[in-house]
Amino acid sequence: MKGWLLAGLLLVALPAPAEIFTYVDAQGNRVFTDQPGSGNAKRVPLAPGNRMSANPGSAKPAPPRPQAEAPPLYRYDLLRVLVPEPDATLRSSAGELIVSVTSEPGLQRGHRYRLLLDGKPTAEPGLSPVFALTNVDRGSHNLSVEILDQQGRTVERTANQPFHMLRISLAQKRQVKPCALSDFGQRPECPLKDKPEEEKNPFLKFF
């Protein structure tokens, strides 16, 4: 046991490339040495060791690069939907409406308007404060507008403004104003396929 302890100390003390030899002396003790010529010494195979830095704490990770701070958000005094008015009822067979917005002060450089219908963008952000919508479903909806800066951040956004769309069917239009013969092919609610056949003059068959 004592011999193995000495061997461990010797392994720690010797440099990595050194070789270790062992033999049994005349008293029967196991001896470890770095001298190959002592008695019938045999080389002790060594496992490869892990090399570590003499001062592992000296290698410090590189500090993170400072990120450029985004400019603070610009604040508008006013942003609102002008048209349609809140809770307005609109009538359109095609579900069409024009939306107009305004802001105070005016739109700043690099900023864009974006219109939302029921919380979803209706188109890409742009400079125009007027939006044309088509094929809006019948029923109640909510409009809101927001202003985006150059980084795509929302600078301002209005609250949801409700409106109601009434889409008049073609049949309802024809009830209000029946189709005359001259209206077929001219009015959307009076297609040519629905045009009645003109009555033939009964006297023409004799000619």
DRENMI-722194 format. One line per field, with one value per residue (C-alpha): x, y, z. Coordinates in Angstrom, 3 decimals, padded with zeros to 6 digits, always signed. Last residue first. Layout:
<pts>
px	X, ...
py	Y, ...
pz	Z, ...
</pts>
This chain:
<pts>
px	-095.178, -098.042, -095.826, -095.096, -098.716, -098.222, -095.514, -093.043, -092.972, -089.495, -087.828, -087.234, -083.795, -082.456, -079.356, -078.682, -077.966, -080.208, -078.782, -075.486, -077.302, -076.599, -076.922, -080.640, -081.701, -083.291, -085.902, -086.821, -085.529, -087.542, -086.264, -086.667, -087.423, -084.528, -082.211, -083.412, -082.758, -079.280, -078.553, -077.919, -074.838, -075.330, -071.983, -071.893, -069.175, -067.145, -064.027, -061.293, -058.925, -056.298, -052.649, -049.448, -045.723, -045.979, -042.452, -041.526, -037.970, -038.683, -041.712, -045.250, -048.462, -051.670, -055.261, -058.324, -061.560, -064.005, -066.735, -070.481, -072.294, -072.068, -068.584, -066.252, -065.823, -063.880, -061.794, -060.290, -057.837, -057.049, -054.246, -051.654, -048.051, -048.092, -048.110, -048.924, -052.604, -055.746, -053.859, -055.833, -057.410, -061.008, -059.928, -056.551, -055.194, -051.471, -049.995, -046.245, -043.388, -039.986, -040.465, -043.316, -046.997, -048.748, -048.849, -051.546, -052.934, -055.743, -057.573, -059.929, -061.622, -063.549, -066.108, -067.124, -069.102, -070.092, -073.839, -073.017, -074.857, -072.930, -074.112, -071.867, -070.978, -068.093, -067.862, -066.611, -064.532, -062.394, -060.379, -058.112, -054.577, -053.818, -050.894, -048.375, -045.452, -042.122, -040.647, -037.125, -034.218, -033.036, -029.852, -026.971, -025.933, -022.811, -020.651, -020.591, -017.424, -014.906, -014.755, -011.955, -008.942, -007.004, -009.204, -007.668, -004.192, -001.803, -004.083, -005.104, -003.704, -005.669, -003.535, -002.847, -002.852, +000.529, +001.998, +004.460, +007.859, +009.359, +012.334, +014.323, +016.943, +017.170, +018.176, +015.033, +015.421, +012.153, +011.319, +008.553, +009.398, +007.158, +008.621, +009.714, +012.742, +015.144, +013.391, +010.317, +010.309, +008.596, +009.344, +007.783, +008.383, +008.629, +006.785, +004.189, +006.611, +007.121, +005.682, +002.155, +003.263, +005.784, +003.127, +000.976, +003.886, +004.661, +001.089, +001.380, +004.494, +002.837, +000.000
py	+039.662, +037.808, +036.707, +040.347, +040.959, +039.131, +041.623, +039.624, +040.066, +040.804, +037.983, +038.741, +040.002, +037.807, +036.704, +040.330, +041.173, +043.691, +044.002, +045.210, +047.930, +048.409, +044.902, +045.007, +048.548, +049.327, +046.628, +048.162, +046.624, +047.276, +049.923, +049.066, +045.421, +045.220, +046.573, +043.957, +041.188, +042.523, +042.193, +045.208, +044.771, +046.438, +047.073, +048.231, +050.325, +050.049, +052.065, +050.054, +052.266, +054.201, +053.264, +055.284, +054.588, +050.911, +049.742, +048.809, +050.107, +053.074, +054.086, +052.675, +054.662, +052.795, +052.833, +051.094, +049.810, +047.358, +045.387, +044.709, +042.749, +042.046, +041.180, +043.815, +043.186, +046.374, +048.775, +052.067, +053.721, +057.429, +058.733, +057.990, +057.458, +053.675, +050.523, +047.339, +046.464, +045.632, +044.814, +042.551, +043.629, +043.600, +045.798, +047.437, +050.404, +051.130, +054.626, +055.078, +056.956, +057.688, +061.438, +062.379, +062.127, +065.347, +066.747, +065.853, +062.810, +062.087, +059.087, +058.481, +055.173, +054.685, +051.904, +049.030, +045.925, +045.261, +045.868, +048.866, +050.356, +051.766, +052.125, +054.307, +053.237, +055.732, +057.957, +056.484, +058.472, +060.522, +057.742, +059.173, +060.063, +063.077, +064.548, +062.242, +060.757, +059.754, +056.556, +056.724, +055.984, +052.377, +051.714, +050.301, +047.020, +046.781, +043.879, +041.170, +040.971, +038.352, +035.444, +035.565, +033.255, +034.031, +031.831, +028.665, +029.595, +026.766, +025.893, +022.279, +019.233, +016.060, +012.960, +010.015, +006.744, +005.525, +002.072, +001.108, +000.112, -002.947, -003.014, -006.230, -004.652, -000.825, +000.060, +001.932, +004.818, +006.728, +004.714, +002.711, +000.043, -002.796, -004.191, -007.840, -007.155, -007.812, -005.224, -005.732, -003.726, -000.715, +001.774, +005.163, +007.159, +010.998, +012.942, +014.524, +015.938, +013.995, +015.208, +013.897, +010.476, +010.274, +011.033, +008.264, +005.801, +006.655, +005.796, +002.512, +001.585, +002.311, +000.000
pz	-094.743, -093.051, -090.143, -089.294, -088.203, -084.860, -083.787, -081.707, -077.970, -076.680, -074.786, -071.165, -070.080, -067.260, -069.206, -070.039, -066.404, -064.546, -061.030, -062.446, -064.485, -068.181, -069.641, -069.019, -068.169, -071.574, -071.045, -067.683, -064.483, -061.335, -058.923, -055.228, -055.960, -058.410, -055.738, -053.266, -055.800, -056.405, -052.682, -050.492, -048.323, -044.969, -043.214, -039.605, -037.989, -034.801, -033.853, -032.119, -030.147, -032.028, -032.357, -031.984, -032.419, -033.348, -034.105, -037.675, -037.243, -039.549, -037.448, -037.569, -037.119, -036.286, -037.467, -036.073, -037.575, -036.019, -037.799, -037.611, -040.329, -044.070, -045.207, -046.608, -050.336, -050.948, -048.867, -050.033, -047.616, -047.203, -044.926, -047.643, -046.564, -046.538, -044.421, -046.422, -046.730, -044.708, -041.531, -039.130, -035.817, -037.077, -039.974, -039.336, -041.288, -041.394, -041.644, -042.146, -040.458, -042.038, -041.821, -039.504, -040.395, -039.542, -036.023, -035.296, -037.099, -039.534, -040.938, -043.892, -044.675, -047.930, -048.122, -050.381, -049.462, -053.080, -052.521, -050.344, -047.392, -044.440, -040.838, -038.654, -035.098, -034.966, -038.049, -041.294, -041.947, -039.537, -037.885, -035.176, -034.169, -031.988, -029.999, -031.624, -029.689, -031.233, -029.841, -028.433, -030.787, -030.864, -028.890, -030.877, -029.361, -027.213, -028.211, -025.598, -023.452, -024.616, -022.212, -019.635, -019.839, -016.640, -014.449, -015.842, -014.572, -015.427, -018.312, -018.424, -020.134, -019.664, -019.132, -021.419, -019.472, -018.326, -018.914, -016.120, -017.496, -015.892, -013.550, -013.291, -011.037, -011.386, -014.956, -016.057, -013.582, -013.100, -010.030, -008.372, -005.782, -004.617, -001.406, -001.130, +001.081, -001.829, -004.008, -006.245, -009.509, -011.110, -013.885, -014.668, -017.851, -018.044, -020.889, -018.495, -015.951, -012.719, -009.421, -009.826, -011.000, -008.158, -005.589, -006.993, -006.979, -003.370, -002.473, -004.413, -002.443, +000.883, +000.000
</pts>
